[in-house]
Amino acid sequence: MIRRVASQKRHLAVSQSSENFLLFSYGDYFEPGNVRWGGLRFFNDDLIHPACGFPLHFHDEIEVVTIVVAGEIRQRQGVQPAVRLRPGDVQVLSSGSGVRHAEMNECPGQAHLYQVGIFPRVQGLMPSHTEAAFGALPPPNELVAVASGQNKAGAVPMNADATVFVASLESYQMIEYRMNSDRCAFLYLTRGALTVNGVDYESGDQARIADEPEFMIGAIDHSDFVLVDVPTLGQTIRE
């Protein structure tokens, strides 16, 4: 089963500091039936205005993967030194038993980032964070694992039975993906146009995939996307 969710169905939360497309229920936005996709709890597409950001807030028992697309953000956690994240940088924040942090755009231009929340494999751990630089332009025509709890080479490790990939697919190129029956996948097309098992997708669309042992991703135009592979965690997934 592959469910296409059109870009128009994203929830847009607008404030003086940011514009945020929320793909799942998050914060003040709640939509019954759109709380998670297996082990994926949230996926936010954030645009942060200059000298603005997300003030001090709390996370616990969630793995937060931050992928910076453009601009730069500075993240502060208590008395720890600030962490600076630039385009192509990826951070895994294992919130564990609880952590407070703030994220600010201290640059003159806008910052664009994706934040992905995944349920942890083990609860109650001490909070931690790890960062890595992958480069603003990923290698073409391949899935690049940027965060993983499945021992993917080169990926930032995380406390979750999941993997987050980024990809840049040139026109007419294809990628085949295989997964087991107890897993599901989520694809967010961030630029371009592609097909998933022959169904057309445009920028901003989502593919929510379950009970598919393999599926084919093909680029109509040069396309960038994020793919998340997670366990179903007992969720009954229907059309």
C-alpha positions in Angstrom: 0.0 0.0 0.0 1.3 3.4 -1.0 -0.7 6.4 0.1 0.0 9.8 -1.7 -0.5 12.8 0.6 -0.7 16.0 -1.5 1.4 19.1 -0.5 -1.8 21.0 0.1 -2.7 18.8 3.0 0.4 19.9 5.0 -0.5 22.1 8.0 1.1 25.5 7.7 1.8 27.1 11.1 2.9 30.8 10.7 4.3 33.0 13.4 6.5 36.2 13.5 9.6 34.0 13.7 9.0 31.1 11.3 6.8 29.3 8.8 6.4 25.6 9.5 4.9 22.9 7.4 3.8 20.2 9.9 3.2 16.8 8.2 1.9 15.1 11.4 0.1 16.4 14.5 2.5 18.5 16.4 2.3 21.3 19.0 -1.1 23.2 18.7 -2.0 21.2 15.5 -3.9 18.0 16.1 -5.5 15.8 13.4 -6.9 12.5 14.5 -5.5 9.7 12.5 -2.4 11.7 11.6 -0.3 11.3 14.7 2.4 8.9 13.5 3.5 6.6 10.7 4.8 3.6 12.5 7.9 4.7 14.5 7.9 8.1 12.8 6.3 10.6 15.2 6.7 14.0 13.4 8.3 15.6 10.3 8.5 19.4 10.2 9.6 21.5 7.3 10.8 24.7 8.9 11.7 28.1 7.6 13.2 30.4 10.3 13.4 34.1 9.8 16.6 36.1 10.6 17.2 36.8 14.3 14.4 34.4 15.2 14.0 30.8 16.2 12.5 28.3 18.6 12.8 29.5 22.2 13.7 27.1 25.0 11.6 24.0 24.8 11.5 20.5 26.1 11.8 17.0 24.5 11.9 13.6 26.0 11.9 10.0 24.8 12.2 11.0 21.1 15.1 10.9 18.6 15.1 14.3 16.8 17.0 14.3 13.5 17.8 17.9 12.2 18.8 18.3 8.6 19.9 21.8 7.6 19.1 22.7 4.0 20.0 26.4 3.9 21.3 29.1 6.2 22.6 28.4 9.7 21.2 27.7 13.1 22.8 27.9 16.5 21.5 25.4 19.1 21.9 25.9 22.9 21.4 23.2 25.5 21.8 24.5 29.1 25.4 25.4 29.9 26.9 23.4 27.1 28.7 25.3 24.3 26.4 26.3 21.4 26.3 24.0 18.4 26.4 25.6 15.0 24.6 23.7 12.1 25.2 24.7 8.5 23.8 23.4 5.2 24.3 19.7 4.8 24.9 19.2 8.5 22.8 16.6 10.4 22.3 16.3 14.1 20.8 13.5 16.1 19.4 14.7 19.5 18.6 11.7 21.7 16.4 13.4 24.2 16.2 10.4 26.5 14.9 11.3 30.0 14.5 14.9 29.0 16.4 17.9 27.6 15.7 21.6 27.1 17.2 23.4 24.2 16.7 26.5 22.0 17.4 26.9 18.2 18.1 30.3 16.7 18.9 31.7 13.3 21.5 34.3 14.0 22.4 35.0 10.3 21.0 37.7 8.0 19.2 35.3 5.7 16.5 32.7 6.3 17.3 29.2 7.6 15.6 26.1 6.2 15.7 22.8 8.0 13.8 19.5 8.4 13.2 18.1 11.8 12.3 14.4 12.1 11.1 12.8 15.3 11.4 9.0 15.8 10.4 6.9 18.7 13.5 5.5 20.5 14.5 1.9 20.8 15.3 2.2 24.5 13.8 4.7 27.0 15.3 6.4 30.0 18.7 7.1 28.6 20.8 10.2 29.4 20.3 12.9 26.7 23.0 13.2 24.1 23.6 14.8 20.7 25.9 14.0 17.7 26.5 16.1 14.6 28.1 15.3 11.2 28.7 17.3 8.0 27.4 15.6 4.8 27.8 18.5 2.4 25.1 20.7 0.9 25.0 18.6 -2.3 24.6 14.9 -1.7 26.1 12.4 -4.2 23.6 12.0 -7.1 21.4 9.0 -7.7 21.9 7.2 -4.4 20.3 7.0 -1.0 22.6 8.5 1.6 22.0 7.4 5.1 22.5 10.4 7.4 21.0 9.1 10.6 20.6 5.4 11.6 20.2 3.0 14.4 20.8 0.1 12.0 24.6 0.4 11.6 24.5 2.2 8.2 28.0 3.2 7.2 28.7 6.9 7.6 25.3 7.7 9.3 25.0 9.6 12.6 24.0 6.9 15.1 20.7 7.1 16.9 18.8 5.2 19.5 16.1 4.0 17.2 15.5 1.0 14.9 15.3 3.4 11.9 17.2 5.1 9.2 16.9 8.5 7.6 18.1 8.9 4.0 18.5 11.9 1.8 18.7 11.6 -2.0 19.2 13.8 -5.1 17.9 11.9 -8.2 18.7 13.2 -11.7 16.1 13.1 -14.4 15.1 9.6 -15.6 17.2 7.9 -12.9 15.6 5.3 -10.6 16.2 3.8 -7.2 14.8 0.5 -5.9 14.1 0.1 -2.2 13.3 -3.1 -0.3 12.0 -3.5 3.2 10.6 -6.2 5.5 6.9 -6.7 6.2 7.2 -5.3 9.8 8.4 -1.9 8.5 7.0 1.1 6.8 8.5 4.0 4.9 7.8 7.7 4.5 9.0 9.8 1.6 8.9 13.6 1.4 9.6 15.1 -1.9 11.4 18.4 -1.3 12.1 19.5 -4.9 11.2 18.3 -8.4 8.8 15.6 -9.6 9.1 11.8 -9.4 7.1 8.6 -9.4 6.7 6.0 -6.7 5.6 2.7 -8.3 4.3 4.6 -11.2 2.3 7.2 -9.3 3.3 10.8 -9.9 4.5 13.1 -7.0 5.2 16.8 -7.0 7.2 19.0 -4.7 5.8 18.9 -1.1 4.0 15.6 -1.6 4.4 12.6 0.7 4.4 8.9 0.1 3.4 6.8 3.0 4.4 3.2 2.3 3.5 -0.1 4.1 3.1 -3.7 3.1 5.4 -3.2 0.1 8.4 -5.5 0.0 9.9 -3.3 -2.7 9.1 -0.1 -4.5 10.6 1.9 -7.2 11.4 5.7 -7.1 11.9 7.3 -10.5 12.7 11.0 -11.2 10.7 12.8 -13.8 12.7 16.0 -13.2 15.8 16.5 -11.0 14.4 15.6 -7.6 15.5 15.9 -3.9 13.8 13.9 -1.2 14.0 12.5 2.3 13.2 8.8 3.0 12.6 7.5 6.5 12.5 3.7 7.2 10.9 2.8 10.5 9.2 -0.2 12.2 5.4 -0.3 12.2 5.4 -0.6 16.1 2.1 -2.5 15.9 0.2 0.2 14.1 -2.5 -1.1 11.8 -2.0 0.7 8.6 -4.9 0.9 6.1 -5.7 2.8 2.9 
